Amino acid sequence: MEWDPRQYLRYSDERLRPGLDLMARVDLAQPASIVDLGCGPGNVTAILARRWPAASVLGIDGSAPMLERARAAAPTCWFELGDFSTWTPAAPVDLIYSNAALHWRGGHAALFPRLVGQLAPGGVLAVQMPAMHNAPLRRLQQQVAADGPWAGLLADVDAARAILEPGEYYDILRPIVARLDIWETTYLHVLTGEDAVVQWAMGTSLKPFLDRLPADMRPDFLAAYAAALRPEYPRRADGTTLLPFRRLFIMATV
């Protein structure tokens, strides 16, 4: 799957806020090494570098177009193309920061301990992930994919997986870290434009479906998805659409 930085950044302010909220809770005075795991277009990577200017900041992402955008956004940082679910640093890291990325990979019972094992003493794993797998935004993608003429093409689409429950992350991490903080926040995003929730989804979770479809089928698929979403996310009297968006935060210190 190849990412489109322009579509992803269409709602850049709304996507940035959880990353800033996560960063604000990181209790490290002077980390020497920071990794932004799943850095995307680098807008958060640049802020990490500004907050800790003495640190070496490395961004890892699996999308070359995203990394091209990231290098322009954060020219003082380093960037590498890589699969963040298998990436391993050359030396232990003070901060592994991951904003809205790890939910794209399964196997969290093994992945999270592996990431903790890459931290230096006193290091922090700071993670934020969407927890929207049961919300209409995500649930209706699978329903529409299964019901139309495109069903055969989309039967095995590898969309963003359901993450674990908060208590499961607690059970996985608590025995191997010194401090652990887990919390959830639901953001009420106020979106503008026609079928705004569809536009939001096109930048992230809907993309694997669209990438699989031939160009002539995409308009009908998007129209069916939009029709299914409208009763769930109606436009308000002022023309805006409200998107409640739940996110899970994990802060683990070794």
C-alpha positions in Angstrom: 0.0 0.0 0.0 1.4 3.4 -1.0 0.3 6.5 1.0 -0.8 9.8 -0.3 0.6 12.5 2.0 -1.8 15.2 0.6 -4.9 13.2 1.4 -3.6 12.2 4.8 -2.8 15.8 5.7 -6.2 17.1 4.6 -7.2 17.0 8.2 -3.7 17.6 9.6 -4.7 19.6 12.6 -7.1 16.9 13.8 -4.5 14.2 13.2 -1.8 16.2 14.9 -3.5 16.8 18.2 -3.3 13.3 19.6 0.4 13.2 18.7 1.0 16.4 20.7 -1.1 15.1 23.6 1.1 11.9 23.7 4.3 13.9 23.4 3.3 16.2 26.3 3.2 13.2 28.6 6.7 12.0 27.9 8.7 12.6 31.0 12.3 12.8 29.6 14.5 15.8 30.1 17.3 15.2 27.6 16.9 12.1 25.5 19.9 11.5 23.3 18.2 9.3 20.8 14.6 9.4 19.5 12.8 7.2 17.0 9.6 8.2 15.4 8.2 4.8 14.4 5.7 5.2 11.6 6.6 8.8 11.1 4.4 9.4 8.0 4.9 12.9 6.5 7.2 14.0 9.3 5.1 16.8 10.8 5.3 15.2 14.3 9.0 14.3 13.7 9.8 18.0 13.3 8.1 18.8 16.6 10.0 16.1 18.4 13.2 17.6 17.1 12.1 21.1 18.3 11.2 19.9 21.7 14.5 18.0 22.2 16.9 19.9 20.0 20.0 18.0 21.3 18.6 14.6 20.4 19.3 12.6 17.3 15.9 12.0 15.8 15.2 9.2 13.3 12.0 8.6 11.5 11.0 5.2 10.2 8.2 4.6 7.7 7.2 2.1 5.0 6.1 4.7 2.4 8.6 6.4 0.2 6.3 9.3 -0.7 5.7 9.9 3.0 9.4 9.9 3.7 10.0 12.4 0.8 7.5 14.7 2.5 9.1 14.1 5.9 12.6 15.0 4.8 11.2 18.4 3.6 9.2 18.9 6.9 12.1 18.0 9.2 15.4 18.6 7.4 17.5 18.2 10.7 16.2 14.7 11.2 17.2 11.3 9.7 14.8 9.1 7.9 14.8 5.5 6.8 12.5 3.3 4.8 11.5 0.3 6.8 8.8 -1.9 8.2 8.3 -0.6 11.7 6.9 -3.9 12.9 10.3 -5.5 12.4 12.7 -2.5 12.6 15.6 -2.9 15.1 17.9 0.0 16.1 21.6 -0.2 16.0 21.8 0.8 19.7 19.3 1.1 22.5 17.0 4.2 22.2 15.9 6.7 24.8 12.5 7.3 23.3 10.5 5.2 20.8 7.5 7.4 19.8 4.7 6.0 17.6 1.7 8.1 16.7 -1.2 6.3 14.8 1.0 3.6 13.2 1.2 0.4 15.2 -2.4 -0.5 14.6 -1.5 -1.3 11.0 0.4 -4.4 12.3 -0.9 -7.4 14.2 1.0 -9.5 16.7 1.0 -6.9 19.5 1.6 -9.5 22.2 5.1 -10.0 20.7 5.6 -6.5 19.1 5.3 -4.4 22.2 7.7 -6.4 24.4 10.2 -6.4 21.4 10.0 -2.6 21.3 10.4 -2.3 25.1 13.5 -4.5 24.7 15.1 -1.8 22.4 14.9 0.9 25.0 17.9 2.2 27.0 17.7 2.1 30.8 15.1 4.8 31.7 13.8 4.9 28.2 10.2 5.4 27.2 7.9 3.7 24.7 5.1 6.2 23.8 2.3 4.9 21.6 -1.0 6.3 20.3 -3.3 4.2 18.2 -6.9 4.7 16.9 -9.4 2.5 18.7 -12.1 2.7 16.0 -12.5 -1.0 14.9 -16.0 -1.1 16.2 -17.1 2.3 15.1 -19.3 2.8 11.9 -16.3 4.5 10.2 -14.5 1.2 10.1 -17.3 -1.4 10.4 -19.1 -0.1 7.4 -16.0 -0.3 5.2 -16.1 -4.1 5.6 -19.8 -4.2 5.1 -19.8 -2.2 1.9 -16.8 -4.2 0.7 -18.6 -7.5 1.2 -21.9 -6.4 -0.4 -21.1 -4.9 -3.8 -19.8 -6.2 -7.2 -16.3 -5.6 -5.8 -16.7 -8.2 -3.1 -14.4 -10.7 -4.8 -11.6 -8.2 -5.2 -11.8 -7.0 -1.6 -12.4 -10.3 0.2 -8.8 -10.4 1.6 -8.0 -6.7 2.0 -5.6 -6.2 4.9 -7.1 -3.2 6.5 -6.0 -1.8 9.8 -6.5 -4.5 12.4 -8.4 -4.4 15.6 -6.1 -3.5 18.5 -6.2 -5.2 21.8 -8.2 -4.1 24.8 -6.4 -1.7 27.2 -6.2 -4.4 29.9 -4.5 -6.8 27.5 -1.7 -4.2 26.9 -1.4 -3.8 30.7 -1.0 -7.5 31.2 1.6 -7.7 28.4 3.7 -4.7 29.5 3.4 -4.3 33.3 5.7 -7.3 34.1 8.5 -5.9 32.0 8.5 -2.1 32.6 9.1 0.1 35.7 6.1 2.5 35.0 3.1 2.1 32.8 0.3 4.6 32.0 -2.6 3.7 29.7 -5.5 5.9 28.9 -8.1 6.6 26.3 -9.4 9.8 24.8 -12.4 10.4 22.4 -11.8 13.4 20.2 -14.9 15.1 18.7 -13.6 16.2 15.3 -15.6 18.9 13.6 -15.2 18.3 9.8 -16.3 20.4 6.9 -17.3 19.6 3.4 -19.4 17.1 1.5 -19.1 13.5 2.9 -16.3 14.7 5.2 -16.0 11.4 7.0 -15.4 9.6 3.7 -12.6 12.1 3.0 -11.1 11.4 6.4 -11.2 7.7 5.8 -9.6 8.0 2.4 -6.4 9.3 4.0 -6.1 6.2 6.2 -8.3 3.1 6.7 -10.2 3.2 3.4 -7.0 3.3 1.3 -6.3 -0.5 1.3 -9.8 -1.0 -0.3 -9.4 1.8 -2.9 -5.9 0.5 -3.8 -7.3 -2.9 -4.6 -10.1 -1.6 -6.9 -9.7 -0.7 -10.6 -10.2 3.0 -11.3 -13.7 2.6 -12.8 -15.1 0.9 -9.7 -13.8 3.4 -7.1 -16.5 6.0 -7.6 -19.3 3.5 -7.1 -17.6 2.0 -4.0 -17.1 5.5 -2.5 -20.7 6.4 -3.2 -21.9 3.2 -1.5 -19.7 3.9 1.5 -20.8 7.5 1.7 -24.5 6.5 1.6 -23.9 4.0 4.4 -22.1 6.6 6.6 -24.5 9.5 6.3 -27.1 8.2 8.8 -24.2 7.5 11.3 -22.5 10.9 10.8 -25.1 13.4 9.6 -24.3 16.9 8.7 -25.3 19.4 11.3 -27.4 22.5 10.8 -24.2 24.6 10.3 -23.0 22.3 7.6 -20.3 20.5 9.7 -20.0 16.8 10.4 -19.0 15.5 13.9 -16.7 12.5 14.0 -16.2 11.0 17.5 -12.7 9.4 17.3 -11.5 7.2 20.1 -7.7 6.7 20.6 -5.7 4.6 23.0 -2.5 5.9 24.6 0.3 3.8 26.1 3.3 5.2 28.0 5.8 2.6 29.2 9.1 3.4 31.0 11.8 0.8 31.6 
